[in-house]
């Protein structure tokens, strides 16, 4: 019926298997329109009918149902742009320059789930209005077929012995994916969208995305910093970057358990266009989905401070799509640098999978896009600087204050106090980050 929300089902309870089986998929002979690249990565080509149902206020809904993997895993949804009329395509991680263009549009972490307990399914929701421009891009659709990829790497080995009914089984999860949108602009093609894939994460068994110990994962060995270059084909009036990162490494002292400041720089600028420290205020809202006993949630409810002391993400939650609004962008070459200066990667383990793409409009503004930056906090008034000390003026309690140079190097830090010594710090411009007891984190440029 006209005026009602329309839904496009792309995957419906598709079964994923042990990721290490790779191409040995028990469901390969199934003629269901699904291209099974690997046991952990499936793809479906969107039809014109489905694409024409994509209107404004687009939302992506993902579900994961437990089978025989009872641990937390990383999953993601991608788009692949395959030459028009081509019925299949391959992905070569050793020679990515040979691959079709691909972008990641959503990432999530599965809970620790026991398939015999309820709830046995976890939902993930993403507001992605900007994807509507891609699905309705006239030039793009004339050149490419748009495929949706559902990637979810799991293994059944622990569940084979720990979960009743999983002995001898290799299936790990069931996955469902749907898009829904409002009727505005449904099926209306546009010629104003500009899309440039920049980087898409490698799967877990390859890694080497962003770290400080692999030459392919950093600009400089020993530092967690990586620069990505891209070229915008035409002038854009309203441009943005869509960035997805998550920190992994579960070894002792691993990056998974340490919240680090991330800094994003654009076109060589000294001041970051985005600063963030991953992690939620609390993971308690997702406890109900973690039906398998585990060392993350434990038996008792944790305080907000406890969660914030170690968790970069919550099992059962999405990983944020971080939107960086750039305004007008000239055609030509550009670059983005991501720096995590405090990352350690103990014993040369762990990785930060990075996915990023550029999107913009040659005319008009990207509507309904929320930039992923902390809103100016009403409780925060400013700073007082006197006698070699910097004080944060706030009606909220202060969890920590950090002072860094413009490259993100930590110079001073103080916990549980509103004042920090800056004696001996040379005069100049610095980044001062203040974390409040209400969970808000603000980073300000301050002249000392």
C-alpha positions in Angstrom: 0.0 0.0 0.0 1.3 3.5 -0.9 2.7 5.5 2.0 3.6 2.4 4.0 7.1 1.2 5.0 8.5 -1.2 2.4 10.8 -4.2 3.4 13.3 -6.0 1.3 14.5 -9.4 2.6 18.0 -10.2 1.3 18.9 -13.2 3.5 16.4 -15.3 5.4 17.9 -17.7 8.0 20.9 -18.6 5.9 23.2 -21.1 7.6 26.8 -20.4 8.2 29.4 -23.1 8.9 32.8 -23.5 10.5 34.9 -20.6 9.0 37.9 -22.8 8.7 36.1 -25.1 6.2 36.5 -22.1 3.8 35.1 -23.3 0.5 34.0 -26.8 1.7 30.4 -25.6 2.2 27.8 -28.3 2.8 25.1 -26.1 1.2 27.0 -25.4 -2.0 24.7 -27.4 -4.3 21.7 -25.4 -3.0 20.1 -23.4 -5.8 18.7 -20.5 -3.8 20.3 -17.5 -5.4 23.0 -17.2 -2.8 26.7 -17.1 -3.9 28.7 -18.9 -1.2 32.2 -17.4 -1.4 33.2 -19.2 1.8 31.5 -20.8 4.7 31.6 -17.4 6.4 30.8 -15.1 3.5 27.6 -15.2 1.3 26.4 -12.8 -1.3 23.0 -12.0 -3.0 22.5 -9.8 -6.1 19.8 -7.2 -5.6 17.1 -7.2 -8.3 15.8 -4.0 -9.9 12.5 -4.6 -8.1 14.3 -4.7 -4.7 16.4 -1.6 -5.5 13.3 0.3 -6.5 11.9 -0.3 -3.1 14.8 1.6 -1.4 13.5 5.0 -0.4 14.4 7.6 2.2 15.0 6.9 6.0 16.5 3.6 5.1 17.1 1.1 7.9 19.1 -2.1 7.9 18.1 -4.9 10.3 20.3 -7.9 10.9 19.5 -11.0 13.0 21.8 -13.7 14.2 20.4 -17.0 15.6 22.5 -19.4 17.6 23.6 -22.8 16.2 26.8 -24.4 17.4 29.2 -21.5 18.2 28.9 -20.3 21.7 31.5 -17.5 21.6 31.5 -13.9 20.6 32.4 -13.3 16.9 32.7 -10.4 14.5 30.2 -10.1 11.7 29.6 -7.5 9.0 27.5 -6.6 6.0 29.1 -5.4 2.8 28.1 -4.1 -0.7 29.9 -5.4 -3.8 29.7 -3.7 -7.1 29.9 -6.3 -9.8 30.1 -5.6 -13.6 26.6 -5.6 -15.0 25.3 -9.0 -16.0 28.2 -10.9 -14.4 26.6 -13.9 -12.6 29.4 -14.4 -10.1 32.6 -12.8 -8.8 35.6 -13.8 -6.7 37.4 -12.2 -3.8 41.2 -12.5 -3.7 42.7 -11.2 -0.4 46.2 -11.7 -1.6 45.6 -9.4 -4.6 42.9 -7.0 -3.6 43.6 -4.8 -6.6 41.9 -7.5 -8.7 38.7 -7.5 -6.7 35.4 -5.8 -7.6 34.8 -2.6 -5.6 33.4 -3.4 -2.1 32.4 -1.4 1.0 31.4 -2.4 4.5 28.1 -0.9 5.6 27.6 -2.4 9.1 29.6 -4.4 11.7 28.5 -6.3 14.8 29.6 -8.6 17.6 27.7 -11.8 18.4 26.9 -12.6 22.0 28.0 -15.8 23.8 24.9 -17.9 23.0 23.6 -21.3 24.0 21.2 -22.4 21.2 19.1 -24.3 23.8 18.3 -21.1 25.8 16.1 -18.1 25.0 16.6 -15.6 23.6 18.5 -17.6 20.9 18.4 -14.7 18.4 19.9 -11.2 18.6 18.8 -8.2 16.5 21.1 -5.4 15.2 19.6 -2.2 13.7 21.4 0.5 11.6 20.0 3.8 10.4 21.6 4.2 6.9 19.7 6.9 5.0 22.8 7.6 2.9 22.7 4.2 1.4 19.5 5.2 -0.4 21.6 7.4 -2.7 23.8 4.5 -3.6 20.9 2.1 -4.3 19.2 4.8 -6.5 22.4 5.9 -8.3 21.5 5.8 -12.0 25.1 5.7 -13.3 26.2 3.1 -10.8 23.3 0.8 -11.6 23.9 1.1 -15.3 27.5 0.0 -14.8 27.2 -2.5 -11.9 24.9 -5.0 -10.3 24.8 -4.4 -6.5 25.4 -7.5 -4.4 24.9 -7.6 -0.6 27.4 -9.7 1.4 26.7 -11.2 4.8 30.0 -12.1 6.5 30.1 -14.1 9.8 33.1 -16.1 10.8 32.5 -18.7 13.5 33.9 -22.0 14.8 32.0 -24.9 16.5 34.8 -26.6 18.4 33.9 -25.4 21.9 30.2 -25.9 21.4 30.8 -29.5 20.0 31.5 -30.5 23.6 29.8 -27.8 25.7 26.4 -27.4 24.1 23.8 -30.2 24.0 22.9 -31.2 20.5 26.1 -29.8 18.9 28.3 -32.9 18.9 29.7 -33.5 15.4 28.0 -30.4 13.9 29.8 -27.7 11.9 27.0 -25.1 11.5 27.6 -22.0 13.7 24.9 -19.4 13.1 21.8 -18.5 11.1 21.7 -15.1 9.6 18.8 -12.8 8.4 19.1 -9.4 6.7 16.3 -7.0 5.7 16.2 -3.4 4.5 13.2 -1.1 5.3 12.4 2.4 4.1 9.8 5.1 3.9 8.1 5.8 0.6 9.7 9.2 -0.1 12.0 9.0 -3.2 11.3 5.2 -3.5 12.5 4.2 -7.0 13.6 7.7 -7.9 17.0 7.5 -9.6 19.7 10.1 -8.9 22.7 11.3 -10.8 24.2 13.3 -8.0 25.8 10.6 -5.8 29.6 10.0 -5.7 30.9 6.9 -4.1 34.6 6.0 -3.6 35.6 2.8 -1.7 38.8 3.4 0.3 39.5 0.3 2.3 37.6 -2.8 3.5 38.7 -5.0 6.4 40.5 -8.3 5.9 38.8 -11.4 7.5 40.0 -12.5 10.9 42.3 -15.3 9.7 44.3 -12.9 7.5 44.2 -9.8 9.8 47.0 -7.2 9.2 44.5 -4.4 9.0 45.9 -1.7 11.4 48.5 -2.5 14.0 52.1 -1.6 14.8 54.0 -4.8 14.0 53.2 -5.7 10.4 54.6 -3.6 7.5 51.3 -4.0 5.6 49.3 -2.7 8.6 51.2 0.5 9.5 53.0 3.4 7.9 55.9 3.0 10.4 56.8 -0.2 12.3 56.4 0.4 16.0 53.6 2.9 15.5 49.9 2.4 15.1 49.3 4.8 12.2 48.0 4.1 8.7 47.3 6.5 5.8 44.8 5.7 3.1 44.7 7.5 -0.2 41.7 7.9 -2.5 40.6 10.0 -5.5 37.3 11.8 -5.8 36.3 11.9 -9.5 34.3 15.1 -9.5 33.6 18.1 -7.3 31.3 17.4 -4.4 29.1 19.9 -2.6 28.4 17.7 0.4 30.9 14.9 1.2 31.5 12.6 4.1 33.6 9.6 5.2 32.0 6.5 6.7 34.5 4.8 9.0 34.2 1.5 10.9 36.9 0.2 13.4 36.9 -2.3 16.2 39.8 -3.3 18.5 40.7 -7.0 18.8 43.3 -9.0 20.6 42.2 -11.2 23.5 45.6 -12.2 24.8 46.9 -10.9 28.2 47.1 -7.1 27.9 45.5 -7.3 24.5 43.9 -4.4 22.7 40.5 -5.9 23.1 40.6 -5.0 26.8 42.1 -1.5 26.6 40.3 1.6 25.5 42.5 3.8 23.4 42.0 7.2 21.8 41.7 7.2 18.0 42.6 10.2 15.9 41.5 10.7 12.3 43.3 13.3 10.1 42.2 14.5 6.7 44.4 15.7 3.9 47.5 16.1 6.2 45.8 18.5 8.6 47.4 19.0 12.0 44.1 19.0 13.8 42.0 15.7 13.7 38.6 15.7 12.1 37.5 13.0 14.5 38.7 11.8 17.9 37.1 8.9 19.7 37.6 6.2 22.3 35.5 3.1 21.5 33.1 1.5 23.9 29.7 1.9 25.5 28.8 3.4 28.8 27.6 -0.1 29.8 27.2 -3.5 28.2 24.4 -4.4 30.6 21.6 -3.8 28.0 23.0 -6.8 26.0 23.4 -9.2 29.0 20.1 -10.9 28.2 21.4 -12.1 24.8 24.5 -13.7 26.4 22.9 -17.0 27.4 26.2 -18.9 27.5 28.3 -18.5 30.7 31.4 -16.4 29.9 34.1 -14.3 31.5 32.9 -11.0 30.0 29.5 -10.7 31.7 30.0 -13.0 34.6 27.2 -13.7 37.1 26.7 -10.3 38.6 25.8 -7.0 37.0 28.8 -4.7 36.5 28.9 -1.0 37.2 29.4 1.5 34.4 32.9 2.2 35.7 33.7 -1.5 35.5 32.6 -1.7 31.8 34.4 1.4 30.9 37.6 0.1 32.4 38.1 -2.6 29.8 35.4 -3.1 27.1 35.9 -1.7 23.6 32.6 -3.3 22.4 29.7 -5.3 23.8 28.9 -8.9 22.7 25.5 -8.5 21.2 25.9 -4.9 20.0 26.7 -3.1 16.8 30.0 -1.4 16.1 29.4 2.2 15.2 29.4 3.6 11.7 31.3 6.8 12.3 30.3 9.6 10.0 32.8 12.4 9.3 31.2 15.3 7.5 33.7 17.1 5.2 31.5 19.7 3.5 32.5 20.5 -0.1 35.3 18.4 -1.5 37.3 19.1 -4.7 37.9 16.5 -7.3 41.4 14.9 -7.0 43.5 13.0 -4.6 42.9 13.0 -0.9 44.1 11.0 2.1 43.0 10.0 5.6 45.3 9.0 8.4 44.2 6.9 11.4 46.4 7.0 14.5 46.1 5.1 17.8 49.3 6.3 19.5 48.8 4.4 22.8 48.1 1.0 21.2 50.5 -1.7 22.4 49.6 -5.0 20.7 51.3 -7.1 23.4 53.3 -10.0 22.0 52.5 -8.7 18.5 49.0 -10.0 18.7 45.7 -8.3 17.8 44.5 -6.1 15.1 42.1 -3.2 14.3 40.0 -4.0 11.3 39.4 -0.8 9.3 36.7 -0.2 6.7 36.1 3.2 5.1 34.5 4.8 2.1 33.8 8.3 0.8 30.4 9.4 -0.3 29.0 12.7 -1.4 26.6 14.7 -3.6 27.5 16.9 -6.5 24.4 19.0 -5.7 22.4 19.5 -2.5 23.1 18.2 1.0 23.2 14.7 2.4 19.9 14.7 4.4 19.3 12.9 7.7 23.0 12.2 8.3 24.2 12.4 11.9 27.8 13.1 12.4 29.3 10.6 15.0 30.8 13.1 17.3 30.0 13.8 20.9 27.5 16.7 21.2 28.8 19.7 23.2 28.1 18.7 26.8 25.8 21.2 28.6 27.5 20.4 31.9 30.9 21.5 30.5 31.8 25.2 30.8 35.4 25.4 29.9 38.9 25.4 31.3 40.8 27.5 33.8 44.6 27.7 33.4 46.7 29.2 36.2 49.9 28.5 38.1 50.8 25.6 35.8 47.5 23.8 36.3 44.6 23.2 34.0 41.1 22.8 35.6 38.0 21.5 33.9 34.9 23.5 34.9 31.9 21.0 34.9 28.8 20.3 36.9 29.5 16.6 36.5 32.2 14.6 38.2 35.4 14.0 36.2 36.6 10.5 35.5 39.8 11.5 33.8 41.7 14.3 32.0 44.3 13.7 29.3 46.6 16.2 27.5 48.0 15.2 24.1 49.9 16.9 21.3 48.2 17.4 17.9 49.7 14.1 16.8 47.8 12.3 19.6 50.9 11.6 21.8 49.9 11.4 25.5 51.7 14.0 27.6 49.8 14.2 30.9 46.9 12.3 32.4 45.0 12.4 35.7 42.1 10.4 37.1 39.2 11.3 39.4 40.3 15.0 39.6 39.2 18.1 37.7 42.7 19.6 37.8 45.9 18.4 36.0 49.4 19.8 36.1 50.7 21.3 32.8 53.8 22.7 34.3 56.8 22.2 31.9 54.6 21.7 28.9 55.8 24.0 26.1 53.5 26.8 25.0 51.3 25.8 22.0 48.0 24.2 21.0 47.1 20.8 22.6 44.2 18.3 22.7 42.6 18.0 26.1 40.1 15.2 26.6 37.7 15.1 29.6 35.7 12.1 30.5 32.7 12.8 32.8 30.9 10.5 35.2 27.8 10.6 33.0 29.7 8.8 30.2 30.2 11.8 28.0 33.7 12.3 26.6 34.8 15.7 25.1 38.0 16.6 23.3 38.9 20.3 23.0 41.7 22.2 21.4 43.3 24.3 24.1 46.1 26.9 24.0 48.6 26.5 26.9 
